[in-house]
Amino acid sequence: MDLEEYFPLLMFPALLLGILSGFPVAFVLSAVGLLFGLFGHYWLDIFPMTDFGFISSKIFGVIGNVTLIAVPLFIFMGITLEKSGIAEELLGTTERLFSRVRGGLLFGLIFVGALLAASTGIVGATVVTMGALSLPPLLKRNYDPKLCAGTICASGTLGQIIPPSIVLILLADMMNIAVADLFAGAIVPGLLLVLGYALYVFIQVSVNPSLVPVAIQETDTRASLREILGVLIPPLILVILVLGSILLGIASPTEAAGCGAITALGLALFRRKLTLQTLREISERTTYLTAMVFTLLFGAQVFAVVFRGMYGDEVLIECLEVFSEEEALLFWLVMGFFFLLGFFLDFLEICFIFVPVITPMLTQELDMPAIWIAVLIAINLQTSFLTPPFGFSLFYLRGVATKSELSTMDIYRGVIPFVLIQLAVLALVYAFPELALSLPRFIWGSN
């Protein structure tokens, strides 16, 4: 084997070792890129030093990318909704609304998870909020711990696929897809996941009624129509304003995100939850998350410049072209690769590092529609987000649930059926591409 030819591929295991060592991912990306670039130039003579000059232009290109401005705005909107107590009131009202239906609280969780996903697009905050607020009353009513854990984790991760998802925005930017097209392509698969979750809970409740009690307490009061509308209208306003304006072509994703952020502030002010201290906390959290996203992206530019400067992308494509005769096999190998990456890396690193390198082979060599591939990657990453033992969603729930309430094995066993539902939807969208392509084509005439 020619070391010079395959040397760029060693950047990936070096990156994984650096991440596992505990160093910040953004700095590991930059360090691996710089070290391999220097080694490739001075010892192997396969990397021209002049290529380092592309790094600054790449970084300034990221800073000037109008689409990426939507990321901090959506983060700001989601955190504002969290701080304003809308999520808490949604959970409280759905508990009262469904409390007299067998398994009704679980259906309420799925509904709230979908609505919060369409309002905020932030997964970690949704899982933590839903776990902290809904788990105690669920267990108090003697709901099955495993079924509760699985429903909370699965519903909380819907923000990965249901627009306006930050994952979709980043995938669209990395794959040169219009954000509006990708949002439209993700709607039907996202609704299929919601339907699959609800169907599974319904079957479980019907086959084994002992998993959930008949929710009857004389002190329970049904939520009035006024209360229901009071908590449903604010997130629905945001969904219509943000997602509706994007899909109807009224506003760009960045413009819609700005309107959503201002509306979220207005809702918090109207609910008398917007104090100077709250505004400071929202701003600090938004700044932290935004800095993390863009620092990762800057590090990814260093990594990518060196990797491509040593023709690593061409080497990787040559390695994978061994399977080019078997399109399905190649596709599922790539999906399996992304799935395994999801165990160890956050979606940000995957989007910034691996998507630009690997997806061109699927979209160009195999002529697969970019929107379809992006939706499948989003579902795949959401699945790895749920899969034991490394799924990030499981860690979020573990962090808010005491061991006396919920054991780690309860969480693992509870999410497995939902992981299988995710895989079933992934296979369904792969078998029927129109599930992801028909809506963008109907709205925009996209391919």
N, C-alpha and C positions, 0 to 999 in steps of 0.2 A: 504493500500500500504506500502510495506517495504521500509523505507527511505534508508537503507544501499544499497539495491539493485538498486534503481533508482537514488541514489545520483549523480553518474557520469553524468547523463543526464542534471543535473542542470548547468553543466559547459557551455553549449551552450547559454542559456539565460544570464548567467553571462558575458560571452564573448561579447554578443551583447550589453548589457548595458555598458560595459566598452568601447566598440568602439564608441557608440553613445555619450559617455561622452566627447569625443574629445581627449582622450589620444592616443599616437601612438600605432598602432595595434600590433606591435612586442612586446612592453612592456606589453600590456594588455594580450597577449597570455601567456607570462612568468608568470605574476602576478597571473592570474587565475589558471594556472597549479600549481604553488607553494602553493597558499593559499588553494586550494582544496586538494592538497596532504597532507599538514599539518593538515587540519581539518579532513580529512579522516583517518589519522593515530592516532591523539591524542584523538579525540572525538568519532569516529565511529569504529576505529580499523579495517579498511578495506584496508588500503594502507601501505605496508611495506616501511620504510624509506630507506632500501637498494636499492629500485628501482630508487631513485634519482641518484644513481651511473651510471645508464644507459645513463643519459643525455649527459655526456661528450663524451662517445663513439659514441652516435648518432650524435652529432655535428661534431666530427672529421670525421665521416663517410660521412657527407655532404660535408665537406671541401675537402675530398679526392675523391669525386665523379667526375669522368672524364667527364661524360655527361653534368653536370651542368656548366663546364667551357665554354661551348658553349653559355651560356646565356650572360655573359658580352661581349663576342666577337660579338654576333649578335647585342647587344645594341650599341656597338661601331660602327659597320658597319652602322646601321640605322641612328645614329646621324651624322656620317660623311657624308652620302648621303644628309641628310637634310641641313647641313652647306655648302655643296659644290654647292648647288643651282640646283641640278638635278631635284628635284621635281618641283621647280618653272619653270624651262624651259620646263618640260613635260607638265605642265598645259598651259603655254603660247603657245606652239606649237600645242597642240590639239585644243586650242581655235581657232587658225588660220586655222587649218586643217578642222574642222567641222563647222566653223562659217556660211557657206552658206547653211547648211542643217537645216531644221526645227527640233528643239530640239537637234541639233548635239552637243552642248556644254555639255548637260547632258550625252549623250552617251560617250563623251570624258572623263567626270568625272569618269564614271564607269570603263572605260578602264584604266585610270591613277590610280584609287584606287586599281584595281587588280594588276597592274604592281608594284606599290609601296609596296603593301602587299607582293608580291613575292620577292621583293628586300630587304625590311627592317624588316617586321614583327612587327613594332611598331605602335599601333593604335592611341594613343594620338597625336603623332607628325603628323601623316597623316591627321587626322581630322582637326587639327589646321591649318596646311599648306594649305590644300585644301579649308578650309573655308575662311582663310584670303586672299588667292590669287584669288579664283574663284568667291566668292559671289558678290563682287562689280561689275565686268563686267556682271555677269548674271542678276543682278537686273537692271543695267543700260540698258540692252537690253530688259527689261520688261518681263523677265521670271517670272512665277508664284512663289512667295516666298516660299510657302509650298512645291512645287515640288522640288525646289532648295535645301531647307533645308533637306528634306528626302533623296535626292540623295547624298548629301555631307556626311551626317551622316552614311548612309548605306554603301557607297563606302569606306569611311574611316575606317570602322570597319572590312573590309575583312581581315585585318592583323591578326585577331583572328583565322581564319580557314585556310587561304591559307599559305602553307609552304614558307619560314621557320618561323613559328609562335613560339614565346616564350611560348605561352599557350600550344601548342602541345608538346614542349620539356619538360615542367614541368609535363604535364599529362603523358607523356611517362615514365618519371622517377618515378612518384608516383605510376603508375600502372604496372611497370616492363614490359614495352613494348619497343621494339627496335624503336628508333626515326625514322629510315628510313622507317619502316613499317607504323608508324603512319602518317608520311609525305605523303607516297603513298596513304594511306587510305583517307586522307583529300582532295586530289586533285579533285576528281570527285564531291563531295558535294560542294567544293568551287566554281568550275566552274558552277554548277547548280545555286548557288546563284547569280553569275555574270549574267548568262543567264536570271534568273528570274527578276533581277533588270532592265536589258535592255528591256525585254519583257513588263514589266509594263510601263516603260517610253514610249515605242513605242505605246502601247494601249492608254495611256493617250493623247499623241500627236495626234493620229489618230482620237480618239473620240471627243476630245475637243481641236482643234488647237489654240484656243485663249490663252491657257496656256503658249504657247511659240511663239515668233515671227518668221517670216521668216527673218533669219539673213542676212540682206543686208545693207552694208554700203560701199559707193563707195571707201572709203579710206582703206577698208580691203584688205589685201594681203594674198593670199593663201601661205601656207607653202610649200617650195620647197622640193623635194625628199631628197636633201642633208641635209636640216635642220631637216627633220623628222628622217632620219637615225642617224644624229648627236646626237639627244636627246634620241632615242630609244636604240641605241647600248650599252651605259654604263649600264643601268639597266638590259638589256638582258644578258650582259656578266656576271653580278653578279648572275642572276637567273640560267644560265647554269652552271656557276662555282660552286655555292653553292648547289642548289637543284639537278642539274644533277649529280654532283660527288657523292652525298649521295645516290640517287636512283640507280645509276649504280654500286654502291659498290666500287667506286674508293677511297673514303675517308670517314672517320667517321664524324658524325655531328660536333665534336669539331675541327677536321682538316679542314673541309669545312668552318666552321665559321672563323677560323684563316686566311684561304686564302681569304675569303670574306672581312675581316677587312683590310687586306693588300691591296687588290684590290681597296677597297673604298678609302683608303688613296692615292693610286696611281692615281685614277680618279680625286680626289680633287687637287692633285699636278699638274696633266696634265692640268686641267682647271684653274690653277693659283688661286685657292681659298684656298690653304692650307698655311696659315700664322702661325707664332708662337702663336698669339692670338687665332686664330681659333682652333689650336691643343690643346691649354690650355682649351678652352671652351668645346671641345669634350671630353677631358680627365676628366674634372671636372664633366660634366653631366653623363658620363659613370660610374665614381666612385660613384656618388650619387645614381644612379638607381641600380647599382650592390650591394652597401651596403644595400639599402632598401630591395632588394630581399633576400639576405642572412640573414639579421637580422630577417626578417619575418620567414624564414625557421628555424632559430635557436629557435625562440620563439615557433614555431609550434612543434618542437621536445620536448620542455618542456611540452607543453599542451598534446601531444600525449602519452608521457611516463606516465603521471599521469592518463590520461583517460583510457589507456589500463591496467595500474597497478591496477585500481579499477574494471577491467573487463567491462568497459563501452561499448567497442565494442560488446561484447557478449550480453549485455543488449539491445543495440540498434538493433542488429540483431533479438533478440527474439521479440521485439516490432513490427518490420517490417514483421516478419514471419507470423503474423496474416493474411497477404495478400498473402502469398506464393502460395496459390492455384490459385490466379488470377495473373498470370505473368504480363499481360499487365497493370493491375491496379497498381501493385507494381512498375513497371518500371516508369509509368507516375507520380506516387506519388514522386518517387525519383527525376525525372526531374523537377517536380513542386517545390520541395524543393530547388534544385540548382538554379532554375529560380528566386525564391524569394531571395535567398542569393545574387544573382547578383545585386539586387537593392541596397544592403547595403555594400557589401564587394567587394573588387577588386578580379580579378581572381587569384591573388597570394595567398590570404588567403584561397580561396575556394580550390585551388589545394593542398595546404599544410595541411589544417586542415581536410576538409570533404571528399575529394576524397579517401584518404587511408583508411578511416573508413567505408565508405558506399559502394564503388564500389566492394570490395571483395564479398559482398553478391550477387551482380548481376552476377559477373563473375564465382563464385564458386557454390553458392546455385542454381542459375537459369541457370548456364552453358551458359552464353552469351559471345560471343567473345570479348576479351578486346579491340581490335582495334575498333570494332563497337561501343562499349560503349563510348570509349574515343572521337570518332568523334562526336557522339550525344551530349556528354557533351560540347564539344567545340562549336557546333552550338547553343546549349542552352544558354551558357554563352554569346555568341555573341548577341543572341536575347535579353537577359536581359540588355545587354550593350546599346541597342537601345530603350528599352521600356520606355515610359513616366510613371511617372514623374521623376524617379530617374536614368535613363540611363546615364552612364558616358559620352557617346558620345554626348549627348544633352548638357551636361555642357560644354564640350570642344567647341562646336559650339557657344553656348551662350556667352562664354568668348571672342570670336573673332568678333562676330557680334554686332553692335550697335543696340539699341532698335528701332532706326529710320529705320534701314535696315530690321530688322527681329524681330517680336514679339515672345515671348515665346510660345504662342499658335500656331503660324505658324510652329514652330519647332515641337511641339507635334503632330499637325495634319498631318504634312508632313511625319513623320516617321511611322505612324500607318500602311499604306499599306505595307511598307517594313518589318515591324514586322510580318505582316500576311504572307508575302513571306517567311520569315525565318521559321515561324512555319510550313508552307506547306512543305518546304524542309526537316525540322526535321521529320515530319510525313512520308515523302517519303523515307528518309533514314532508318527510323524505319521499314517501311513496306517492303522495299527491301534492306536487309542488304548487298547484293552483290555490291551496289553502293559504299560502304566503304571497302568491303573485296576483291573484284575481282582484283583490281590493285596490292595490296600487295601480293596476292596469285600468280598473274601472274609474278611479278618481283622476289619474294623471296620464293614463295611456302608457305607463312604464312597462318595460320588458321584464 
